[in-house]
Amino acid sequence: MEYALVVRWLLLFAALWAVGLPLSARLFRRLPGRGAGLALPVSLVAMTLPAYYVGHLSFGPAALVAGVGTLLVASAVAGLDLGALRRGDLRLAPDLDIDRRAVADAAAVFLVAFLFAVALRALDPAVHAGGGEKFLDFGLLQSLARASVLPPEDMWFAGEPVRYYYGGHLASILLARLTVTDPSFAYNLALAGFFGILVTAAFELGRGVATAAGANGRLGGLLSAFFVGFASNLVTAGRFLLAALPEGLRRPVARAVAERSRYTVSQVLAGTADFSYWSASRVIPGTINEFPLFAWLNGDLHAHMMGTSFLLLAAGLAFAYFRTPEEAVGERRLLVAATTLVGAFQVVVDTWSFPSVFGVLFLGIVFAPARPWSLFPGRERVRSAIGGSAVAGEFARLGGTVAAVGLAGVAATVLASPFLLGAVAGGGSARTVELLSPDQRSGFGALVLVHGAFLAAFAGYYVRRLGAQDGLSWREWAVLVGSFAALTVVAAAQSFAALALVAPLVAVGWVLLRFADDPRFETVLVVAGAGLVMLVELVYVNEQAGPGRMNTVFKTYMQVWVLWGSVMGAVLAGFVGDAVAASDVSLPRGNRSVRGGAVRAVGVGFVVLLVASTSVYGGLAVAEHAGSAREEATLDATAFADWRHENESTAIAWLDETVEGNPTMLTAPGTKWSEAVTDKREDVMYDWRGNPESSLTGVPTVAGWAHEVGYRGPDAYYDRVRDVDAMYVGNESTRARLVESYDVQYVWVGPGERARYGEIETDVAWLTPVHRSGSVVVYEVEEARLP
C-alpha cells in the first residue's frame, strides 16, 4: 500500500478543512455545529470555480494559484479581524464562532469514511472497462492532466473539446497537483475523498436538523452518515425474509415480485450463495437504481457520485436560510448568492443535479418563516398590498420565491455559460422530454424494494407530526386513512404506484410545512426527495445514453438517496430522542396516551429494524469484495494492465510517460460497426478492446467509444469511424490524405487493430516505428514524407 500518499491526501484535506472553516462558520452561523462538516465542499467550490475560469486562458500553475489564492483570500475575509489587520495585527474576528467539538466529531466521521473507501479501492483499484464508466472517468482525469487550456481535448474525439461534465474530475486533478500525485493513484484517492466528503456532509446535515428538532444531534448525524454511506435498499433483506416464508407461500410471492421487477423467480429465491453486489442496483425494469455504497464498491469516479457532496452543500445552505429570521435580509441574500455559486459549479460537476440545487433552495425559501418577498426592495409596498389577506399572502410568498430562485438560477447559468456554450451546446443526439406511459412506470413492489426503508420511516414521522400537540381527531384520522385507501385504489387502476406511495409525502409534507405551528426542515428534505421520485414517474429525458427512462432514473435516484438518507438521521432520532421520551404522544383513538418510555421502546425497535434490514447488503457486499481480491493491495488504478494485459501494458506505459501534450493517435474505433471490414473483436464498449490506449493515457484518438454519438451526433461519429477504417485499410493516397487531415501523429497497431482489420500495411515511407513491445507496435507519422 502507498501509505505516504494516503497521509499526504489526509494532510491536504485537513488544510482545506481548516481554511474552509471560517467560510462555513459565516454561512452556517445559525445552524447547530456551524457547518463544521460542510467545510470541505465549501473549500472545493471556492478553489475549483476560479481555477475553472482561469483555466480557459491557461490550465497550469496560474489556474492552481488562482484557485488556492481565492480560497485563502475568502477565508481571510471571513475569519480575520479586518480592522485589526489594517493596523498590522493578525487575529481572528471576535464574532467568528467555530464549534470545536462539532469539528472534532465531523473530522472523525470523515477519517473513518475516507479510510473505509481507501480500503475498498485498494482491494479492487482497477479502472477496467467492464461494469461501469471507469474508462471514461480515468480518461477525463488523464485528459485534464495533459491539458494546457480548458476545456480539455476529448480523448475519444481528437481535435475537439470534451462535451461531458468534468468539474469533479477538475477538482480531483487540482488535488492531485497539490499533493504531487500521479493520476493513476489520484483516481482512487479522489474517489475515497469524495466518499468521505459526502458521508461527512450527511452527518453534518443530519446532526443539525436533528438538533434543531429537539432530538439527539450526534445520534441523528451518525444515522444519517450510516444511511448515506453504508445502507442499501431492501432487496437483499427481502430475499432473507422470503426464505423464511412457508414453502407454499414462497414461490407465489417470488413470482409476484419477479413480474414487476428486473428479477426472475429463481433470482428472487436465490440465497446468499448466489449473492452479487450488482443485482441490488437493478430493480425497477428498464432502469438503474444505484445507492452510494454500490457506487463506491463499483468504483467509478463518475459525475453523479461527485455531485452528491455539492447537492448536500446546497441543502445545508437552504437549511441555513430556513433558520434565518426575516430581519436578517443581508444574511439571507448571502445564502442565496452562495447557492448561486454552488449551482454554477454543479453545472460543470453534474449537470443532472443542477436543477435539484435550486429545487432545494426553492423549498427552503417558500417554507421558511421569513417571507421571501422581503428579499427585494419595496417590501413595504408588498406588505401594504397584501394587507390581511391570507390568499394574497400565499401568492406573494410563492411569487417572491419564484423570483428569488429564478434570478439565482439565471445567474448560475450565466456563470456556467463557458461550459454550457462550449462543452455541451449543439452537435449531440436529440434529447426530448417525454411522458411515461402506464407500462413504463414503476410497480408497487419495485418501489418498495428500492425506497421501502425511507417510506416506512417518513410515514411514521408524518404520523408522529400529525399526532403532535393537540393532534387530529378520530374523524380527521378516518378521513386521512380513507383518502389514502382511495388513492391506492386509483394508483393500482392506473398503474401509478408512486401516486399512493410517494405523492402523500409531498401533499402531507406541504400541509405540515405551511400550517403546523413549528415547521421543520426535515420535512423540506422529505418533500424534496419525494418530488424527484414523482417527477421521474411522470417524465423522462429520451436520449442516446440508455434506452427509455434508464438514464433519467439512474442520475436522479442517487440525488434522492442522499437527500433522504441525510434526513433519516433526524427522523429516526426523533423516535428515540429525549424529546419523545419525556413527552406523552397522543394517539388517534379516543383520549388515550402512552408514556414516552413506551413510545421510545417502540421507536428504538423500529430504528433497529430499519438499520438491520438495510445493513444486510453492506455486510455481504463488503465481505464479497474483500474475498474476491485476486492481486496485491494497491491504489494504482492502472496496475491491472500489467497483471491482465501484459502484451499491451508496456506500450501503454510508454505512451503515457513519453508522449507529451495532446498529439492525435490513430487506433481502432470504439465500435464494432463498419462498412469496410469485419470486426472480429468480441466486444468493444465496456471491454478492454475499446480504446485502452487513449482511455488510460488521455492521448486523444480519432474515434473512441460510441458514447460520442450522444455528444456529437451519429453522423459526426460514424463519419470518423469510416475515416479511421480507411486510414488502416484504404489505398496509400487515401490513407495519407486522411492522416494529414486529422493531423495524426501516432498510429497504434495492436491486437484490437488486427482483430478488426487483419493484416495492416505499415511499410510506407511516412510511418516510422518508435516503440515495439509485446503485441504492439507504435508508429510515428513523418509529416514531411507524406505524399
Secondary structure, DSSP 8 states (H G I E B T S, - for coil): --HHHHHHHHHHHHHHHHHHHHHHHHHTTTSGGGGGGGHHHHHHHHHHHHHHHHHTT--SHHHHHHHHHHHHHHHHHHHB-HHHHHTT---B-TT----HHHHHHHHHHHHHHHHHHHHHHHHS----STTSSHHHHHHHHHHHHH-SSSS-B-TTSTTSB--S--HHHHHHHHHHHHTT--HHHHHHHHHHHHHHHHHHHHHHHHHHHHHHTTS-HHHHHHHHHHHHHT---SHHHHHHHHHTS-HHHHHHHHHHHHHTSS--HHHHH--GGG--TTGGG--STTS----HHHHHHHT---HHHHHHHHHHHHHHHHHHHHHS-TT-HHHHHHHHHHHHHHHHHHHHH-GGGHHHHHHHHHHHHHTSSS-GGGGSTTHHHHHHHHTT-HHHHHHHHHHHHHHHHHHHHHHHHHHTHHHHHHTSSSSS---EEEE--GGGS--HHHHHHHHHHHHHHHHHHHHHHHTSTT---HHHHHHHHHHHHHHHHHHHHTT-HHHHHTHHHHHHHHHHHHHSSS--HHHHHHHHHHHHHHHHTTEEEE-SSSSTTHHHHHHHHHHHHHHHHHHHHHHHHHHHSHHHHTS-EE-SSTT-EE-HHHHHHHHHHHHHHHHHHTTHHHHHHHHHHHHT--S-----TTHHHHHH-HHHHHHHHHHHHH--S--EEE---BSS--SS-----S--TTSTTS-HHHHTT---BSS-BTTHHHHH-HHHHHHHHHHHHHHHHS-HHHHHHHHHHTTEEEEEESHHHHHHHSS----STTEEEEEEETTEEEEEE-GGG--
